[in-house]
């Protein structure tokens, strides 16, 4: 933030006037005993306009399975790669029961741009109960990115371990 501008209060919403500048939060705590030494956050990267003229478009994050999806003792394990920008997503393991999709496991993940991560979706109590009644379940693993409607999907058979 430019030295001559103060946001006042406990928050600041970026505006067109912030484009081309960095932002740093500064604060001084005080109470009846006096004021503490001021502290400051690290500076951000230079603020750019979202899709405005002269800005570069942000890379769209894309997820992809890397290798096979495998059923392990307590759930499903898979490796996912992220291209473009950072990927923050969710994986759900579902089964079709009485015309409804029932979630029997879920996991969240964050992957840096260009990175990969192995994710394990652990079967929850509902899934364990269903597996206790059946020898196997036909499931669907769906992996989604929080900033996109695109999804990866795989059908798997999860078997009860003796």
Steps between C-alpha positions, in 0.01 A plus 500: 500500500628845429642668811258793480185286498337346804208262482372551855311228680593134493467424129575641157328413174724525196398765248620634165728741690695202641590358153874522439582522872579251774297463818637471854299495821634700795358496849573630844328331794414708803316473827483686834868413560614675183584414141711210375765534234347518150507185286458453124420211270710405201418686180274334245585466135409798281120530479363448148155572362285188455494453122550871434699649214871434522464206737591145422224242531524266795568139402196281556582214735448151360496171687596160359544153645866391497516122490240261631238541767534222756283360775693476830401354837322811628392674182613607154840646410586694187753751375383819334701763313429870472592713199441870455446663839474362854229235538278476805253220477287227649466129437178310574438128500132428443271202459149484352246380761122504454523756220721741695874567501646429842843643588709227664828694512651838421829688510625849419834593349715791384766462232746768386501587128685232306495266800354162582357347814394158617160519668329234711123507536420315821172310519270653763267325747216483245730330249631255760142414598403441135811285445409300810173401332644431154818338367567788264366840394500659155621851568577818311803713585447862397780758525412868457690827505340773710534763225363288216200289412718243327532168683703183472309178557583130538279199578646255752397188685586517869515157665467410865825386661474188712 
